[in-house]
Amino acid sequence: MVENVDKPSAFKLLVAELFSLLGFHKVVVDYVYAGELWHDYDIDLMYGEKGDVSVAEVKYYRIDSPPRSDLVIAALQSVRHLKNATHAQKCALVMSCQLNSNMAPLVAGYHDVDVWDLGRIFSSAQPYPDLFRKLAVALEIDVDRAAQYAGTPIQPVNEDEQPLKKGRLIADILTNLPTGHAHYTDFEEACITALKYLFDQDLTGWHEQHRSHDGHHRRDLVCRTLPNAELWKLILSDLKSRYVVFEFKNYSSEVKEAEVNQAEKYLYPVALRCVAFIISPNGLSQSALSATYGAMRENGKMIISITSQELVQMLVGKDEGTDPNVEMFRLVDALLMGLGR
């Protein structure tokens, strides 16, 4: 083990050594990337040639205390955000734990993240006995147990543990996500994952970050409606909206009237796009809510607010067999009923 270094740092240095032995080019530890808006990004490992650089986050866990599945998903989202923020070509997540059969399908959804779990680490280190031993010591296990991990790529779920359902996993990420600009990409990704889980039978297309023809406006997400549930039938037939827009605002305060007015500009009845949903942690201000009534009353454009907590309730409810369209219809109904006030 590396002398005078804490265990997480020692593990990181050994992973860097492993990557170098495996032929990864120019492996750098603890690189600081100067990002935009004076925001620096701490990169655990960076490697590769110019134009083909990869970044990696290294997570140290005690082997007998592996992280919850929602924390693994949060780590995957974090390293993906790091890749985008630093303009890297690829990214990796290295964990001193073993993926079990419950986590494996969730990790598979992040196909752009190269995941290294304990089995892959020890399997790759087997040709290098000295490094293999140092890794075992750093992780406080004997060499025989390390060899067992090398030959066991995925561990089964402990039958005594109740695996979290997908809705709860996404809900936990949304609940624990900090507000503010620094985490807007994570918020968008969590919301899109939630919407795909909730409305996989009701929406299709899923065009993320779609730019309008003139290049001036960007909608976070545009979907095409399917007439399978009452809500989407109403939107399609009565409001003549074949497409719906989703805006994600990870604001620390309420969404203001200006954002509602901007969302209204994205809606064009002639393009069969008359409905927008604004998802935010704290909902709309009173003036913003009044602006949604005005947009509907004067121009037939429907703008609905969904809070993070309402999205969380729909996610947990779907796990338990509740139709999320019921809650969505309630939100639409509340806007329409409020027009007479």
C-alpha beads as a LAMMPS data file, in Angstrom:
LAMMPS data file: protein, C-alpha beads

341 atoms
340 bonds

1 atom types
1 bond types

-500.0 500.0 xlo xhi
-500.0 500.0 ylo yhi
-500.0 500.0 zlo zhi

Masses

1 110.0

Atoms # bond

1 1 1 0.000 0.000 0.000
2 1 1 1.159 3.566 -0.701
3 1 1 2.756 5.024 2.435
4 1 1 1.295 8.048 4.286
5 1 1 -1.815 8.210 2.099
6 1 1 -5.418 7.754 3.187
7 1 1 -7.241 4.659 1.922
8 1 1 -9.373 6.348 -0.789
9 1 1 -6.291 8.134 -2.176
10 1 1 -4.221 4.946 -2.017
11 1 1 -6.915 3.072 -3.942
12 1 1 -7.016 5.854 -6.543
13 1 1 -3.239 5.711 -7.022
14 1 1 -3.351 1.928 -7.437
15 1 1 -6.104 2.228 -10.037
16 1 1 -3.942 4.760 -11.878
17 1 1 -1.064 2.283 -11.767
18 1 1 -3.344 -0.441 -13.119
19 1 1 -4.526 1.759 -15.986
20 1 1 -0.930 2.585 -16.890
21 1 1 0.033 -1.105 -16.902
22 1 1 -2.964 -1.847 -19.115
23 1 1 -1.663 0.604 -21.702
24 1 1 -3.821 3.659 -20.998
25 1 1 -1.857 6.693 -22.206
26 1 1 -0.680 9.521 -19.939
27 1 1 -2.641 8.664 -16.805
28 1 1 -2.859 11.762 -14.567
29 1 1 -4.164 11.739 -10.976
30 1 1 -6.124 14.620 -9.393
31 1 1 -6.199 16.931 -12.393
32 1 1 -7.974 20.289 -11.990
33 1 1 -9.879 21.445 -15.082
34 1 1 -10.648 25.160 -15.322
35 1 1 -14.221 25.241 -16.574
36 1 1 -16.495 28.022 -17.702
37 1 1 -17.808 30.721 -15.337
38 1 1 -14.733 30.292 -13.101
39 1 1 -15.853 26.840 -12.015
40 1 1 -13.049 24.305 -11.579
41 1 1 -13.623 20.558 -11.884
42 1 1 -11.587 18.054 -9.871
43 1 1 -10.844 14.998 -12.004
44 1 1 -9.744 11.854 -10.143
45 1 1 -8.098 10.301 -13.210
46 1 1 -7.527 11.648 -16.702
47 1 1 -5.917 9.659 -19.497
48 1 1 -5.612 9.437 -23.261
49 1 1 -4.112 11.420 -26.096
50 1 1 -5.108 14.920 -27.167
51 1 1 -8.487 14.792 -28.871
52 1 1 -9.358 11.463 -27.232
53 1 1 -9.200 12.198 -23.509
54 1 1 -11.120 10.210 -20.881
55 1 1 -12.023 11.236 -17.340
56 1 1 -12.761 8.901 -14.440
57 1 1 -14.209 9.182 -10.968
58 1 1 -12.897 6.716 -8.375
59 1 1 -15.239 5.759 -5.528
60 1 1 -13.827 4.030 -2.477
61 1 1 -16.205 1.882 -0.424
62 1 1 -15.531 -0.723 2.224
63 1 1 -16.110 -4.057 0.526
64 1 1 -18.488 -5.277 3.221
65 1 1 -20.472 -1.993 3.114
66 1 1 -21.373 -1.483 -0.565
67 1 1 -23.352 1.631 -1.566
68 1 1 -27.095 1.678 -2.182
69 1 1 -28.188 1.420 -5.795
70 1 1 -29.391 5.037 -5.875
71 1 1 -25.906 6.233 -4.863
72 1 1 -24.383 4.225 -7.722
73 1 1 -26.814 5.872 -10.162
74 1 1 -25.934 9.282 -8.726
75 1 1 -22.224 8.502 -9.269
76 1 1 -22.921 7.497 -12.871
77 1 1 -24.746 10.768 -13.468
78 1 1 -21.918 12.699 -11.811
79 1 1 -19.174 11.283 -14.038
80 1 1 -21.318 11.767 -17.142
81 1 1 -21.768 15.428 -16.132
82 1 1 -17.991 15.684 -15.592
83 1 1 -17.376 14.362 -19.103
84 1 1 -19.723 16.924 -20.646
85 1 1 -18.416 19.812 -18.542
86 1 1 -14.758 19.093 -19.383
87 1 1 -15.418 18.218 -23.048
88 1 1 -13.841 14.782 -22.621
89 1 1 -14.539 12.099 -25.214
90 1 1 -15.156 9.241 -22.755
91 1 1 -15.706 8.671 -19.056
92 1 1 -15.362 5.867 -16.519
93 1 1 -16.586 5.076 -13.025
94 1 1 -14.268 2.965 -10.849
95 1 1 -15.734 1.470 -7.657
96 1 1 -14.213 -0.638 -4.909
97 1 1 -17.400 -2.696 -4.724
98 1 1 -18.959 -5.510 -6.686
99 1 1 -21.961 -4.970 -8.929
100 1 1 -24.787 -7.286 -7.951
101 1 1 -27.575 -8.509 -10.197
102 1 1 -29.858 -5.738 -8.942
103 1 1 -27.479 -2.931 -9.939
104 1 1 -26.295 -4.413 -13.230
105 1 1 -29.452 -3.562 -15.272
106 1 1 -29.399 0.014 -13.930
107 1 1 -25.740 0.456 -14.844
108 1 1 -26.454 -0.937 -18.312
109 1 1 -28.620 2.115 -18.962
110 1 1 -25.477 4.282 -18.794
111 1 1 -23.832 2.735 -21.824
112 1 1 -21.578 5.780 -22.294
113 1 1 -19.921 5.219 -18.892
114 1 1 -17.158 2.606 -18.693
115 1 1 -17.798 0.918 -15.326
116 1 1 -15.044 -0.824 -13.369
117 1 1 -16.288 -2.817 -10.405
118 1 1 -14.256 -4.976 -8.026
119 1 1 -14.429 -8.064 -10.229
120 1 1 -13.144 -6.217 -13.284
121 1 1 -10.387 -4.502 -11.281
122 1 1 -8.989 -7.704 -9.788
123 1 1 -9.437 -9.624 -13.027
124 1 1 -7.429 -6.976 -14.918
125 1 1 -4.765 -6.884 -12.171
126 1 1 -4.151 -10.659 -12.126
127 1 1 -1.235 -10.510 -14.612
128 1 1 0.547 -8.129 -12.196
129 1 1 0.973 -10.040 -8.881
130 1 1 2.588 -7.171 -6.955
131 1 1 -0.182 -4.724 -7.876
132 1 1 -2.811 -7.413 -7.229
133 1 1 -1.447 -7.845 -3.698
134 1 1 -1.298 -4.091 -3.063
135 1 1 -4.926 -3.707 -4.158
136 1 1 -5.981 -6.490 -1.800
137 1 1 -4.141 -4.837 1.084
138 1 1 -5.622 -1.416 0.266
139 1 1 -9.119 -2.917 0.313
140 1 1 -8.379 -4.861 3.513
141 1 1 -8.938 -8.361 2.151
142 1 1 -6.594 -11.303 1.678
143 1 1 -5.288 -12.397 -1.694
144 1 1 -7.488 -15.513 -1.781
145 1 1 -10.639 -13.442 -1.414
146 1 1 -9.385 -11.016 -4.064
147 1 1 -8.910 -13.978 -6.412
148 1 1 -12.540 -14.970 -5.806
149 1 1 -13.679 -11.507 -6.897
150 1 1 -11.566 -11.800 -10.031
151 1 1 -13.531 -14.870 -11.054
152 1 1 -16.995 -13.581 -10.070
153 1 1 -18.143 -10.731 -12.343
154 1 1 -21.587 -10.178 -10.763
155 1 1 -22.779 -11.086 -7.291
156 1 1 -26.385 -12.188 -6.688
157 1 1 -28.682 -9.983 -4.639
158 1 1 -28.845 -10.857 -0.963
159 1 1 -32.295 -12.386 -0.509
160 1 1 -32.639 -10.576 2.827
161 1 1 -32.298 -7.198 1.073
162 1 1 -35.330 -5.627 -0.628
163 1 1 -34.018 -4.102 -3.869
164 1 1 -35.274 -0.592 -4.568
165 1 1 -37.726 -0.369 -7.440
166 1 1 -36.860 1.846 -10.382
167 1 1 -39.301 4.627 -9.506
168 1 1 -37.932 4.874 -5.966
169 1 1 -34.350 4.950 -7.282
170 1 1 -35.124 7.889 -9.565
171 1 1 -37.170 9.563 -6.824
172 1 1 -34.258 9.353 -4.373
173 1 1 -31.929 10.967 -6.904
174 1 1 -34.383 13.828 -7.478
175 1 1 -34.944 14.304 -3.759
176 1 1 -31.217 14.464 -2.928
177 1 1 -30.153 16.576 -5.907
178 1 1 -29.016 20.117 -4.947
179 1 1 -30.712 23.026 -6.672
180 1 1 -28.799 25.592 -8.691
181 1 1 -27.025 25.983 -12.026
182 1 1 -24.120 23.672 -11.136
183 1 1 -26.492 20.691 -11.131
184 1 1 -28.876 21.646 -13.943
185 1 1 -27.626 18.861 -16.246
186 1 1 -28.081 16.254 -13.503
187 1 1 -31.591 17.612 -12.876
188 1 1 -32.474 17.411 -16.583
189 1 1 -31.182 13.842 -16.856
190 1 1 -33.063 12.746 -13.729
191 1 1 -36.292 14.349 -14.974
192 1 1 -35.998 12.791 -18.433
193 1 1 -35.314 9.371 -16.883
194 1 1 -38.387 9.867 -14.678
195 1 1 -40.622 10.875 -17.598
196 1 1 -39.516 7.902 -19.693
197 1 1 -40.351 5.566 -16.804
198 1 1 -43.709 7.225 -16.105
199 1 1 -44.988 7.773 -19.636
200 1 1 -43.287 5.149 -21.793
201 1 1 -46.701 4.125 -23.180
202 1 1 -47.997 7.685 -23.652
203 1 1 -45.138 9.646 -25.216
204 1 1 -42.689 8.850 -27.974
205 1 1 -39.956 10.621 -29.928
206 1 1 -38.048 11.968 -26.927
207 1 1 -36.063 14.670 -28.729
208 1 1 -33.718 16.070 -26.086
209 1 1 -32.327 19.612 -26.299
210 1 1 -34.086 20.188 -29.611
211 1 1 -33.081 23.408 -31.413
212 1 1 -35.673 25.313 -33.450
213 1 1 -35.166 25.874 -37.163
214 1 1 -33.952 29.462 -36.731
215 1 1 -31.375 28.289 -34.187
216 1 1 -32.468 30.735 -31.494
217 1 1 -34.643 28.663 -29.176
218 1 1 -33.885 25.442 -27.343
219 1 1 -36.507 23.256 -25.698
220 1 1 -35.190 20.820 -23.119
221 1 1 -37.369 17.959 -24.369
222 1 1 -40.004 17.554 -27.092
223 1 1 -42.209 14.443 -27.287
224 1 1 -45.009 13.242 -29.509
225 1 1 -48.241 12.264 -27.766
226 1 1 -49.907 8.867 -28.137
227 1 1 -53.698 8.588 -27.658
228 1 1 -53.566 5.800 -25.078
229 1 1 -54.762 7.584 -21.927
230 1 1 -57.529 10.143 -21.366
231 1 1 -55.101 12.976 -20.621
232 1 1 -53.126 12.609 -23.827
233 1 1 -56.310 12.087 -25.862
234 1 1 -57.546 15.440 -24.535
235 1 1 -54.252 17.127 -25.414
236 1 1 -54.247 15.575 -28.876
237 1 1 -57.905 16.037 -29.835
238 1 1 -59.213 19.033 -27.853
239 1 1 -56.043 21.127 -27.705
240 1 1 -54.789 20.002 -31.137
241 1 1 -51.320 19.401 -29.719
242 1 1 -49.553 16.428 -31.245
243 1 1 -46.326 17.447 -29.506
244 1 1 -45.571 18.526 -25.932
245 1 1 -42.582 20.429 -24.574
246 1 1 -40.865 19.800 -21.222
247 1 1 -38.719 22.517 -19.622
248 1 1 -36.490 21.720 -16.631
249 1 1 -35.656 24.529 -14.196
250 1 1 -33.413 23.502 -11.310
251 1 1 -33.981 26.819 -9.538
252 1 1 -33.467 27.398 -5.816
253 1 1 -36.510 29.697 -5.831
254 1 1 -39.848 29.694 -7.636
255 1 1 -39.936 29.958 -11.421
256 1 1 -40.683 33.551 -12.434
257 1 1 -43.093 35.000 -14.991
258 1 1 -40.298 35.614 -17.520
259 1 1 -39.625 31.861 -17.796
260 1 1 -43.322 31.168 -18.406
261 1 1 -43.399 33.834 -21.123
262 1 1 -40.309 32.261 -22.697
263 1 1 -41.917 28.818 -22.646
264 1 1 -45.006 30.276 -24.337
265 1 1 -42.827 31.436 -27.233
266 1 1 -41.886 27.804 -27.880
267 1 1 -45.518 26.872 -28.488
268 1 1 -47.013 27.171 -31.978
269 1 1 -50.567 25.949 -32.696
270 1 1 -49.786 25.805 -36.426
271 1 1 -47.016 23.283 -35.602
272 1 1 -49.415 21.236 -33.431
273 1 1 -47.354 22.181 -30.377
274 1 1 -49.619 23.861 -27.822
275 1 1 -48.680 22.290 -24.454
276 1 1 -45.629 22.740 -22.235
277 1 1 -44.732 21.332 -18.816
278 1 1 -42.276 23.185 -16.569
279 1 1 -40.634 20.897 -14.001
280 1 1 -38.901 22.621 -11.083
281 1 1 -38.148 21.997 -7.401
282 1 1 -40.331 24.848 -6.110
283 1 1 -43.053 25.438 -8.705
284 1 1 -44.232 28.782 -10.077
285 1 1 -44.468 32.189 -8.441
286 1 1 -47.923 33.772 -8.248
287 1 1 -47.170 36.061 -11.189
288 1 1 -45.891 33.097 -13.216
289 1 1 -49.065 31.148 -12.417
290 1 1 -51.149 34.109 -13.583
291 1 1 -49.121 34.122 -16.797
292 1 1 -50.101 30.490 -17.461
293 1 1 -53.786 31.464 -17.158
294 1 1 -53.214 34.313 -19.595
295 1 1 -51.437 32.083 -22.110
296 1 1 -54.323 29.606 -22.041
297 1 1 -57.110 32.178 -22.039
298 1 1 -55.711 34.430 -24.755
299 1 1 -53.764 32.079 -27.037
300 1 1 -54.927 28.540 -26.238
301 1 1 -51.427 27.600 -25.043
302 1 1 -51.349 25.343 -21.987
303 1 1 -48.375 25.611 -19.611
304 1 1 -48.443 23.261 -16.624
305 1 1 -46.156 23.363 -13.576
306 1 1 -44.890 20.103 -12.064
307 1 1 -42.816 20.244 -8.882
308 1 1 -40.074 17.764 -8.109
309 1 1 -42.159 16.475 -5.203
310 1 1 -45.138 15.833 -7.484
311 1 1 -42.835 13.951 -9.861
312 1 1 -41.485 11.931 -6.905
313 1 1 -45.041 11.013 -5.852
314 1 1 -45.814 9.806 -9.373
315 1 1 -42.621 7.713 -9.455
316 1 1 -43.300 6.010 -6.141
317 1 1 -46.944 5.587 -7.082
318 1 1 -46.108 3.840 -10.346
319 1 1 -43.925 1.365 -8.423
320 1 1 -47.022 0.596 -6.367
321 1 1 -49.338 0.260 -9.376
322 1 1 -50.832 3.774 -9.563
323 1 1 -51.311 5.338 -13.007
324 1 1 -49.259 8.601 -13.180
325 1 1 -51.714 9.939 -15.758
326 1 1 -54.254 10.408 -12.954
327 1 1 -51.995 12.959 -11.196
328 1 1 -51.114 14.628 -14.504
329 1 1 -54.801 14.970 -15.356
330 1 1 -55.378 16.577 -11.938
331 1 1 -52.738 19.218 -12.711
332 1 1 -54.286 19.956 -16.110
333 1 1 -57.774 20.046 -14.609
334 1 1 -56.621 22.519 -11.924
335 1 1 -55.365 24.922 -14.601
336 1 1 -58.537 24.683 -16.662
337 1 1 -60.763 25.105 -13.618
338 1 1 -58.728 28.117 -12.530
339 1 1 -59.359 29.997 -15.772
340 1 1 -62.714 31.235 -14.516
341 1 1 -61.179 33.033 -11.550

Bonds

1 1 1 2
2 1 2 3
3 1 3 4
4 1 4 5
5 1 5 6
6 1 6 7
7 1 7 8
8 1 8 9
9 1 9 10
10 1 10 11
11 1 11 12
12 1 12 13
13 1 13 14
14 1 14 15
15 1 15 16
16 1 16 17
17 1 17 18
18 1 18 19
19 1 19 20
20 1 20 21
21 1 21 22
22 1 22 23
23 1 23 24
24 1 24 25
25 1 25 26
26 1 26 27
27 1 27 28
28 1 28 29
29 1 29 30
30 1 30 31
31 1 31 32
32 1 32 33
33 1 33 34
34 1 34 35
35 1 35 36
36 1 36 37
37 1 37 38
38 1 38 39
39 1 39 40
40 1 40 41
41 1 41 42
42 1 42 43
43 1 43 44
44 1 44 45
45 1 45 46
46 1 46 47
47 1 47 48
48 1 48 49
49 1 49 50
50 1 50 51
51 1 51 52
52 1 52 53
53 1 53 54
54 1 54 55
55 1 55 56
56 1 56 57
57 1 57 58
58 1 58 59
59 1 59 60
60 1 60 61
61 1 61 62
62 1 62 63
63 1 63 64
64 1 64 65
65 1 65 66
66 1 66 67
67 1 67 68
68 1 68 69
69 1 69 70
70 1 70 71
71 1 71 72
72 1 72 73
73 1 73 74
74 1 74 75
75 1 75 76
76 1 76 77
77 1 77 78
78 1 78 79
79 1 79 80
80 1 80 81
81 1 81 82
82 1 82 83
83 1 83 84
84 1 84 85
85 1 85 86
86 1 86 87
87 1 87 88
88 1 88 89
89 1 89 90
90 1 90 91
91 1 91 92
92 1 92 93
93 1 93 94
94 1 94 95
95 1 95 96
96 1 96 97
97 1 97 98
98 1 98 99
99 1 99 100
100 1 100 101
101 1 101 102
102 1 102 103
103 1 103 104
104 1 104 105
105 1 105 106
106 1 106 107
107 1 107 108
108 1 108 109
109 1 109 110
110 1 110 111
111 1 111 112
112 1 112 113
113 1 113 114
114 1 114 115
115 1 115 116
116 1 116 117
117 1 117 118
118 1 118 119
119 1 119 120
120 1 120 121
121 1 121 122
122 1 122 123
123 1 123 124
124 1 124 125
125 1 125 126
126 1 126 127
127 1 127 128
128 1 128 129
129 1 129 130
130 1 130 131
131 1 131 132
132 1 132 133
133 1 133 134
134 1 134 135
135 1 135 136
136 1 136 137
137 1 137 138
138 1 138 139
139 1 139 140
140 1 140 141
141 1 141 142
142 1 142 143
143 1 143 144
144 1 144 145
145 1 145 146
146 1 146 147
147 1 147 148
148 1 148 149
149 1 149 150
150 1 150 151
151 1 151 152
152 1 152 153
153 1 153 154
154 1 154 155
155 1 155 156
156 1 156 157
157 1 157 158
158 1 158 159
159 1 159 160
160 1 160 161
161 1 161 162
162 1 162 163
163 1 163 164
164 1 164 165
165 1 165 166
166 1 166 167
167 1 167 168
168 1 168 169
169 1 169 170
170 1 170 171
171 1 171 172
172 1 172 173
173 1 173 174
174 1 174 175
175 1 175 176
176 1 176 177
177 1 177 178
178 1 178 179
179 1 179 180
180 1 180 181
181 1 181 182
182 1 182 183
183 1 183 184
184 1 184 185
185 1 185 186
186 1 186 187
187 1 187 188
188 1 188 189
189 1 189 190
190 1 190 191
191 1 191 192
192 1 192 193
193 1 193 194
194 1 194 195
195 1 195 196
196 1 196 197
197 1 197 198
198 1 198 199
199 1 199 200
200 1 200 201
201 1 201 202
202 1 202 203
203 1 203 204
204 1 204 205
205 1 205 206
206 1 206 207
207 1 207 208
208 1 208 209
209 1 209 210
210 1 210 211
211 1 211 212
212 1 212 213
213 1 213 214
214 1 214 215
215 1 215 216
216 1 216 217
217 1 217 218
218 1 218 219
219 1 219 220
220 1 220 221
221 1 221 222
222 1 222 223
223 1 223 224
224 1 224 225
225 1 225 226
226 1 226 227
227 1 227 228
228 1 228 229
229 1 229 230
230 1 230 231
231 1 231 232
232 1 232 233
233 1 233 234
234 1 234 235
235 1 235 236
236 1 236 237
237 1 237 238
238 1 238 239
239 1 239 240
240 1 240 241
241 1 241 242
242 1 242 243
243 1 243 244
244 1 244 245
245 1 245 246
246 1 246 247
247 1 247 248
248 1 248 249
249 1 249 250
250 1 250 251
251 1 251 252
252 1 252 253
253 1 253 254
254 1 254 255
255 1 255 256
256 1 256 257
257 1 257 258
258 1 258 259
259 1 259 260
260 1 260 261
261 1 261 262
262 1 262 263
263 1 263 264
264 1 264 265
265 1 265 266
266 1 266 267
267 1 267 268
268 1 268 269
269 1 269 270
270 1 270 271
271 1 271 272
272 1 272 273
273 1 273 274
274 1 274 275
275 1 275 276
276 1 276 277
277 1 277 278
278 1 278 279
279 1 279 280
280 1 280 281
281 1 281 282
282 1 282 283
283 1 283 284
284 1 284 285
285 1 285 286
286 1 286 287
287 1 287 288
288 1 288 289
289 1 289 290
290 1 290 291
291 1 291 292
292 1 292 293
293 1 293 294
294 1 294 295
295 1 295 296
296 1 296 297
297 1 297 298
298 1 298 299
299 1 299 300
300 1 300 301
301 1 301 302
302 1 302 303
303 1 303 304
304 1 304 305
305 1 305 306
306 1 306 307
307 1 307 308
308 1 308 309
309 1 309 310
310 1 310 311
311 1 311 312
312 1 312 313
313 1 313 314
314 1 314 315
315 1 315 316
316 1 316 317
317 1 317 318
318 1 318 319
319 1 319 320
320 1 320 321
321 1 321 322
322 1 322 323
323 1 323 324
324 1 324 325
325 1 325 326
326 1 326 327
327 1 327 328
328 1 328 329
329 1 329 330
330 1 330 331
331 1 331 332
332 1 332 333
333 1 333 334
334 1 334 335
335 1 335 336
336 1 336 337
337 1 337 338
338 1 338 339
339 1 339 340
340 1 340 341
